[in-house]
């Protein structure tokens, strides 16, 4: 299952995803992973959530992000939640060109029973159709 938190820059998306990650700690039976490209919010995340700063791993591009997410998932059999803050920013690609990433993520989340939540800095009205289905 994929959920998107979309909105303009400064609209509180990061706070919402951090709150969602922290709230999931009490419900989760498996591992929780939070991926972003900064350490800025590291101390806002519950210590039971694995915090990953993707910039430390030189993730550059959509293909690299796909591989990175697959590697994180493969590293543990009981992952339950994945939170990605700023998916397009990390991928370094315009949203309308990321259909392949969303297709891959949907397949992986279904196969592994993962709940994926991502933030996107864009108005809901401007999102491509392949993303709108996750709102």
C-alpha positions in Angstrom: 0.0 0.0 0.0 1.3 3.4 -1.0 0.2 6.7 0.5 1.2 10.1 -0.8 1.4 13.3 1.3 1.5 16.1 -1.3 1.5 19.9 -1.0 3.5 23.0 -1.7 6.8 23.6 -0.1 6.4 24.7 3.5 2.9 23.2 3.9 3.9 20.8 6.7 4.4 17.6 4.7 7.6 16.6 6.6 5.9 17.1 10.0 3.0 14.9 8.8 5.3 12.1 7.7 7.3 12.3 10.9 4.1 12.1 12.9 3.0 9.2 10.8 6.3 7.3 11.4 6.2 8.0 15.1 2.5 6.9 15.4 3.3 3.7 13.5 5.8 2.6 16.2 3.0 1.7 18.5 1.2 -0.4 15.9 4.0 -2.0 14.0 4.9 -5.6 14.4 7.8 -5.3 11.9 10.6 -2.8 11.2 10.0 0.8 10.3 12.4 2.7 7.9 12.5 6.5 7.4 14.5 7.7 4.3 15.4 11.3 3.6 18.3 13.2 2.2 19.2 15.2 5.4 19.9 14.7 9.0 17.8 17.7 9.9 14.9 15.7 11.4 16.9 12.8 12.8 16.1 13.6 16.4 12.4 14.1 15.7 12.0 10.4 14.6 11.4 7.8 17.3 14.5 5.7 18.0 12.6 2.6 17.0 12.4 3.8 13.4 15.5 3.2 11.3 16.6 6.6 10.1 18.5 6.6 6.8 20.1 9.7 5.3 20.3 8.8 1.6 22.9 11.5 0.8 25.4 9.5 2.8 25.1 6.8 0.2 25.4 9.0 -2.9 21.9 8.0 -4.2 21.7 9.9 -7.5 18.8 9.3 -9.9 15.7 7.3 -10.1 17.5 4.0 -10.8 19.8 4.5 -7.9 16.9 5.3 -5.6 15.1 2.1 -6.8 18.1 0.0 -6.1 18.6 1.7 -2.7 15.1 1.0 -1.6 15.3 -2.6 -2.8 18.5 -3.0 -0.9 17.1 -1.6 2.3 14.1 -3.9 2.0 16.3 -6.9 1.2 18.3 -6.3 4.3 15.5 -7.5 6.6 12.7 -9.9 6.2 10.2 -8.2 8.5 10.0 -4.7 7.2 6.5 -3.3 7.6 6.7 0.5 7.0 8.8 2.7 4.8 8.6 6.4 4.9 10.3 8.5 2.2 10.5 12.3 2.7 11.0 14.1 -0.6 11.0 11.3 -3.1 11.4 13.4 -6.2 14.1 15.5 -4.5 16.1 12.4 -3.6 15.6 10.9 -7.1 16.6 14.2 -8.7 13.9 13.8 -11.3 10.6 15.6 -12.3 7.6 13.8 -10.9 6.0 13.3 -14.4 9.0 11.2 -15.3 8.9 8.8 -12.3 6.2 6.4 -13.4 8.8 3.5 -13.4 9.7 4.2 -9.8 6.1 4.2 -8.6 5.4 1.0 -10.6 8.4 -0.7 -9.0 7.5 0.5 -5.5 3.9 -0.6 -5.9 5.0 -4.1 -6.9 7.5 -4.4 -4.0 5.0 -3.1 -1.5 2.4 -5.7 -2.6 4.9 -8.5 -2.6 6.4 -7.7 0.8 3.2 -6.4 2.4 4.8 -3.0 3.0 3.1 0.2 3.9 4.9 3.0 2.0 4.3 6.7 2.8 6.0 9.4 0.7 6.0 13.2 0.6 5.9 15.1 -2.7 6.4 18.9 -3.0 3.6 19.7 -5.5 0.0 20.8 -5.5 -2.4 17.8 -5.7 -4.0 19.3 -8.8 -0.7 19.2 -10.7 0.2 15.5 -9.9 0.4 13.0 -12.7 -2.4 10.5 -12.9 -0.1 7.6 -11.9 0.5 9.3 -8.6 -3.0 10.6 -7.9 -4.3 7.1 -7.3 -2.2 7.0 -4.1 -3.7 10.1 -2.5 
